[in-house]
Amino acid sequence: MKAIIQRVSSASVVVEGRCVAEISTGLLILLGVTDTDTQKEASWLASKVVNMRIFNDPEGKMNLSLLDVGGDALAVSQFTLYADARKGNRPSYIQAARPEKAKPLYEAFVVELEKLLGKPVPTGVFGADMKVSLVNDGPVTIMLETGD
């Protein structure tokens, strides 16, 4: 699994002209799934995301986690994180898991986030054409990846 996490002061997802999810202070999480991913990776990555110390403490140092600040999380599936653009100008997505594998693992990741945060985690719509808006706070953007 790959995740791009962005510290935000706000973020939202619009599908077909309708806002389907929005948060205030917290993390926007773009999540990609590959064929070798399992529930183990989903659980590990969810824990890593909520415990990353990327929020400022009173002295302005990034020492606090999403849990510490009581922030929100917004999860959006994004198979294009597994794009391979090393050859040619059209990326290949062969490393991205097919929807029948990716969707249950994406959903498992969201369930794990909800357990860890103790509150609902809004999401985009899996497989939909989404318009994602955010105000990146910092900016702080970090890529996380499971595996060796």
C-alpha positions in Angstrom: 0.0 0.0 0.0 1.0 3.6 -0.6 -0.5 6.6 1.1 0.1 10.3 0.5 -0.9 12.1 3.7 -1.4 15.8 3.7 -1.9 17.9 6.8 -4.9 20.1 6.0 -6.9 22.9 7.6 -9.8 21.6 5.4 -10.5 19.1 2.6 -13.5 17.9 0.7 -14.6 15.5 -2.1 -17.2 16.3 -4.7 -18.7 13.6 -6.9 -21.2 14.6 -9.7 -21.5 18.1 -8.3 -22.4 16.9 -4.8 -20.1 17.2 -1.7 -19.8 13.6 -0.4 -17.1 14.2 2.3 -15.4 17.0 4.1 -13.2 17.6 7.1 -11.6 20.5 8.9 -8.2 20.2 10.6 -6.6 16.8 10.1 -5.3 14.6 7.3 -6.3 14.0 3.7 -5.1 10.4 2.9 -4.8 9.3 -0.7 -4.5 5.5 -0.7 -3.3 3.1 -3.3 -3.5 -0.7 -3.1 -1.3 -3.2 -5.0 -1.9 -7.0 -5.6 0.4 -8.1 -2.7 -1.4 -6.1 0.0 -3.3 -7.7 2.8 -5.2 -6.8 5.9 -1.9 -6.7 7.7 -0.7 -3.8 5.5 -4.0 -2.0 5.9 -3.7 -2.2 9.7 -0.1 -1.2 9.9 -0.6 1.8 7.6 -3.6 3.0 9.5 -1.7 2.9 12.7 1.3 4.7 11.1 -1.0 7.5 9.7 -2.8 8.3 13.0 0.5 8.2 15.0 2.7 10.3 12.7 3.9 13.3 14.7 3.3 16.0 12.0 1.2 18.5 13.9 2.7 21.4 15.8 3.0 21.5 19.5 2.8 24.8 21.5 6.5 25.5 20.6 5.8 25.1 16.9 7.6 21.8 16.5 6.0 18.8 14.7 5.6 16.6 17.8 1.9 15.8 17.9 -0.1 13.1 16.1 -3.6 13.1 14.6 -4.7 11.4 17.8 -3.0 14.0 19.9 -4.8 16.9 18.2 -8.1 15.2 17.9 -8.1 15.9 14.1 -10.2 14.4 11.4 -9.1 12.1 8.5 -10.5 11.9 5.0 -9.6 8.8 3.0 -9.7 8.8 -0.8 -8.8 5.8 -3.0 -6.2 6.6 -5.7 -5.0 3.8 -7.9 -2.7 6.2 -9.7 -0.3 6.1 -6.8 0.9 2.9 -8.5 1.6 4.6 -11.8 4.8 3.5 -13.5 6.0 6.3 -15.8 9.6 5.2 -16.4 8.9 4.3 -20.0 7.1 6.4 -22.5 4.6 9.2 -21.7 1.6 7.1 -20.8 1.8 5.7 -17.3 1.2 2.0 -16.7 -1.1 1.0 -13.8 -0.3 -2.7 -13.8 0.9 -2.6 -10.2 -2.4 -1.2 -9.0 -4.7 -3.9 -7.6 -7.9 -4.6 -9.5 -11.1 -3.1 -7.9 -12.2 -6.5 -6.5 -9.1 -6.7 -4.4 -8.5 -3.0 -3.8 -11.9 -1.9 -2.6 -12.1 -4.4 0.3 -8.6 -3.4 1.5 -9.4 0.3 1.1 -12.5 -0.3 3.2 -10.5 -2.3 5.8 -8.0 0.6 6.0 -10.9 3.0 6.7 -12.4 0.7 9.3 -9.0 0.5 11.1 -8.7 4.3 11.0 -12.2 4.6 12.6 -11.2 2.2 15.3 -8.0 4.0 16.1 -9.5 7.5 16.0 -12.8 6.5 17.7 -14.9 8.4 15.2 -16.2 8.1 11.6 -13.8 8.7 8.8 -15.4 10.3 5.7 -14.3 8.9 2.3 -14.5 9.6 -1.3 -16.4 7.2 -3.6 -14.4 4.3 -4.7 -13.9 4.2 -8.5 -15.7 7.5 -9.0 -14.4 10.6 -10.8 -13.8 12.8 -7.8 -12.9 16.5 -7.3 -10.7 16.7 -4.2 -10.1 20.1 -2.7 -7.7 20.9 0.2 -5.9 23.6 2.0 -2.6 22.0 2.7 -1.4 23.2 6.1 2.4 23.9 6.2 2.5 22.6 3.6 3.1 19.1 5.0 2.9 16.2 2.6 4.4 12.7 3.3 4.4 9.5 1.3 4.1 6.3 3.3 4.6 2.8 1.9 4.2 -0.7 3.3 6.7 -3.5 2.7 10.5 -3.6 3.0 
